[in-house]
Amino acid sequence: MTPNYIVIGYPQLALAALFIVINIGLSLALNLGLGKSLLIASLRMVVQLLLVGYLLQWVFTLRNPLLIIILALAMTIMAGISSVNRTHRRFSSIYWSNFISLFCGSFLVTGFTVGGIIQVHPWYDPQYLIPLLGMILGNALTGTSLTLERFMEDLTNHREQIEALLTLGATRWEAAHQPIREALRIGMIPTINSMMVMGLVSLPGMMTGQILAGASPVDAIRYQIVIIFAQASGTAIATIGVVLLAFLSLFNQKHQLSDALYKQS
């Protein structure tokens, strides 16, 4: 069966690599020091995407819900690790907090989207479940990393003020309320900003991909709206979850700020 889109072969991919070669050349010419990073990032991206492409070809043939759930859990674990690796300050349960938050945000939203909105049958159809989960996880990952980074930096930079509030009789929630609010705001900004300009400045990749594959633009837009709402909800749940778990880890029941926060070397 002939696909109703233009197939890109490996010669075309090699030609597209010229864009990165130009970037590396500009970095070297202007002494920006980005050449090595661009090269490594490009190679990693190509290898990772090719591996994922072949993996997804196999996954899409699966009809075993247990294997698909295991794959989804593996994606969530990797997202949690990646989120933590983007932060400079840590506490003892940070990996667990990230995993729980991403799991709750992504699985709840993906499950409702697949089963309740799109109404996929069976619900574990990997053609829908895995890509949707990946998109929701990707946005939630960015949100949790930004939220954690801001929250822990605020606790470090304003520790004296927070401890003064606690000494004067404020509860741990009252003392941490402003840093929590600011961290959540920072974590949601990328999602809100992308929603504000979507359709006017940018066309989302998922919608563009569907159109290139031959789908009706109106159908592709409806899918994209559902996905953007799902991403926003998943990011909100994950960021709220991670900052609350961090709050409970760093403030004890005696309303004291813990010394468990440390900087990653």
Residue pairs with C-beta under 8 A, 6 or more apart in sequence:
3 213
4 213
4 214
5 212
5 213
5 214
6 212
13 46
17 42
20 38
20 39
20 42
23 34
23 38
24 34
24 35
24 38
24 39
26 32
27 33
27 34
27 35
27 38
28 35
56 126
56 130
59 68
59 71
59 126
59 130
60 126
60 127
62 68
62 126
63 122
65 122
65 124
68 124
68 126
68 129
68 130
69 124
71 126
71 130
72 107
72 129
72 130
72 133
73 103
75 130
75 133
75 134
75 137
76 99
76 102
76 103
76 106
76 107
76 137
77 99
79 102
79 106
79 137
79 138
79 140
79 141
80 95
80 98
80 99
80 102
81 95
81 98
82 141
82 145
83 98
83 102
83 141
83 144
83 145
83 148
84 90
84 94
84 95
84 98
84 145
84 148
86 145
86 149
87 94
87 145
87 148
87 149
87 152
87 264
88 149
88 152
88 153
88 263
88 264
89 149
89 152
89 153
89 156
89 261
89 262
89 263
89 264
90 261
90 262
90 263
90 264
91 152
91 246
91 249
91 250
91 258
91 260
91 261
91 262
92 249
92 260
93 245
93 249
94 148
94 246
94 249
97 241
97 242
97 245
97 246
97 249
98 144
98 148
98 242
100 241
100 245
101 140
101 144
101 237
101 238
101 239
101 240
101 241
101 242
101 245
102 137
102 140
102 141
102 144
102 238
102 242
104 237
104 238
104 241
105 136
105 140
105 233
105 234
105 235
105 236
105 237
105 238
105 239
105 241
106 133
106 136
106 137
106 140
106 234
106 238
107 133
108 234
108 237
109 136
109 230
109 233
109 234
109 237
110 129
110 132
110 133
110 136
110 230
110 234
111 123
113 132
113 226
113 227
113 230
114 120
114 123
114 125
114 128
114 129
114 132
115 123
117 226
118 128
118 226
120 128
120 129
123 129
131 206
132 227
132 230
135 206
135 227
135 230
135 231
136 230
136 231
136 234
136 235
137 234
139 190
139 191
139 231
139 232
139 234
139 235
140 231
140 234
140 235
140 237
140 238
140 239
142 190
142 235
143 187
143 188
143 190
143 191
143 235
143 236
143 238
143 239
144 187
144 238
144 239
144 242
146 186
146 187
146 189
146 190
147 183
147 184
147 186
147 187
147 239
147 242
147 243
148 183
148 242
148 243
148 246
150 179
150 182
150 183
150 186
150 187
151 179
151 180
151 182
151 183
151 243
151 246
151 247
152 246
152 250
152 261
154 179
154 182
154 183
155 162
155 176
155 179
155 250
155 257
155 261
156 261
158 179
159 257
162 175
162 176
162 179
162 257
163 257
165 174
165 175
166 172
166 175
166 255
166 256
166 257
170 255
171 255
172 247
172 251
172 252
172 255
172 256
172 257
173 247
175 251
175 255
175 257
176 247
176 251
180 243
180 244
180 247
183 239
183 243
184 239
184 240
184 243
187 235
187 239
187 243
188 235
188 236
188 239
191 231
191 232
191 235
192 232
194 202
194 228
195 228
195 232
198 204
198 228
204 224
204 227
204 228
206 220
206 223
206 224
206 227
207 220
207 221
207 223
207 224
210 219
210 220
210 223
211 217
211 220
249 258
249 260
250 257
250 258
250 260
250 261
251 257
251 258
252 258
